[in-house]
Amino acid sequence: QVQLVESGGGSVQPGGSLRLSCAASGYTYNYYCRAWFRQAPGKEREGVARIDLSGTSTVYADSVKGRFTISQDNAKNQLYLQMNSLRPEDTAMYYCAAINCGTWSGWYWGQGTQVTVSS
């Protein structure tokens, strides 16, 4: 079993930055790759960024490339998402997930943290 708890969401003006964190626990956490997803009201959940176990391979959605950076600290069981140059269309509930490596298929999910970008 894996437990995931996100933090760091909030309200920010367009062009601003936020850093999301995800604290993981559970002895099987290190068996999974990790990812961030988001879901805006009325829209389907979408994969934002994912990272492999070693941290050397990352994949980003086209909509966030060059603005968001996913990273992890395996010693601390922490996953991060640095979000820069935020846009109103980035407004969504953001979730961290433990996923099958090389896919967007999630096994475990956090409860989410809200990100709102508006002026």
C-alpha positions in Angstrom: 0.0 0.0 0.0 1.2 3.5 -0.8 -0.1 6.8 0.7 0.5 10.1 -1.1 -0.2 13.5 0.3 0.2 16.7 -1.8 0.8 20.2 -0.6 1.9 23.6 -2.0 -1.2 24.5 -4.0 -2.7 28.0 -3.8 -3.7 31.1 -5.7 -1.3 32.9 -7.9 -1.4 35.6 -10.6 -0.6 34.8 -14.2 3.2 34.6 -14.7 3.7 33.5 -11.1 5.2 30.3 -9.7 4.3 27.5 -7.3 6.1 24.4 -6.1 4.0 21.4 -5.3 5.2 18.6 -3.0 4.1 15.1 -2.6 5.0 13.1 0.5 4.9 9.3 0.0 4.8 6.4 2.4 4.4 2.7 2.1 7.0 0.0 1.6 6.1 -0.6 -2.1 6.5 3.1 -3.1 9.9 2.5 -4.6 8.5 -0.1 -6.9 6.7 2.6 -8.9 7.5 5.5 -11.1 5.9 8.8 -10.2 3.8 11.4 -11.9 1.7 14.6 -11.6 -1.8 14.8 -13.0 -4.3 17.6 -13.1 -8.1 17.9 -13.5 -9.9 21.1 -14.2 -13.7 21.4 -13.7 -15.6 19.8 -16.5 -12.4 18.3 -18.0 -10.8 14.9 -18.0 -7.8 14.2 -15.8 -4.6 14.6 -17.8 -1.0 13.6 -17.2 1.3 16.6 -16.6 4.7 15.2 -15.9 6.2 11.8 -15.0 9.6 10.7 -13.9 11.4 7.3 -13.7 12.8 5.7 -10.7 16.3 7.0 -11.2 15.2 10.5 -12.0 17.0 10.5 -15.3 14.0 10.3 -17.6 11.1 12.7 -17.6 8.1 13.2 -19.8 6.0 16.3 -19.9 2.6 17.2 -21.5 3.1 19.6 -24.4 1.1 22.3 -22.6 3.7 22.5 -19.7 7.0 21.9 -21.5 9.6 24.5 -20.6 7.5 25.8 -17.7 7.1 22.9 -15.3 9.8 20.7 -13.8 9.3 17.4 -12.1 11.8 16.1 -9.6 12.1 13.8 -6.7 14.1 13.1 -3.6 14.1 9.3 -3.1 15.9 9.5 0.2 13.0 11.6 1.6 10.2 9.9 -0.5 9.3 13.3 -1.9 8.0 14.2 -5.3 8.0 17.8 -6.6 6.5 19.9 -9.4 8.0 23.3 -9.9 5.6 25.4 -11.9 6.7 28.7 -13.5 5.1 31.1 -15.9 1.7 29.9 -14.7 -1.3 30.6 -16.9 -5.1 30.7 -16.1 -5.4 27.5 -18.1 -3.2 25.8 -15.5 -6.0 26.1 -12.9 -6.9 22.7 -11.7 -6.7 20.2 -8.9 -3.2 18.6 -9.1 -2.6 15.0 -8.0 0.5 13.0 -7.5 0.5 9.4 -8.4 2.5 6.2 -8.3 2.4 4.8 -11.8 3.5 2.0 -14.0 6.9 3.0 -15.4 6.7 4.2 -19.0 3.0 4.8 -18.9 0.4 7.2 -17.5 -1.4 4.3 -15.7 -1.7 5.1 -12.0 -1.9 2.7 -9.1 -2.1 5.1 -6.2 -3.3 8.7 -5.9 -3.1 11.5 -3.5 -6.1 13.6 -2.5 -5.1 16.5 -4.6 -4.1 20.2 -4.1 -5.8 23.1 -5.8 -3.9 25.5 -8.0 -5.7 28.6 -9.1 -4.2 31.1 -11.5 -6.1 34.3 -12.0 -5.6 38.1 -11.9 
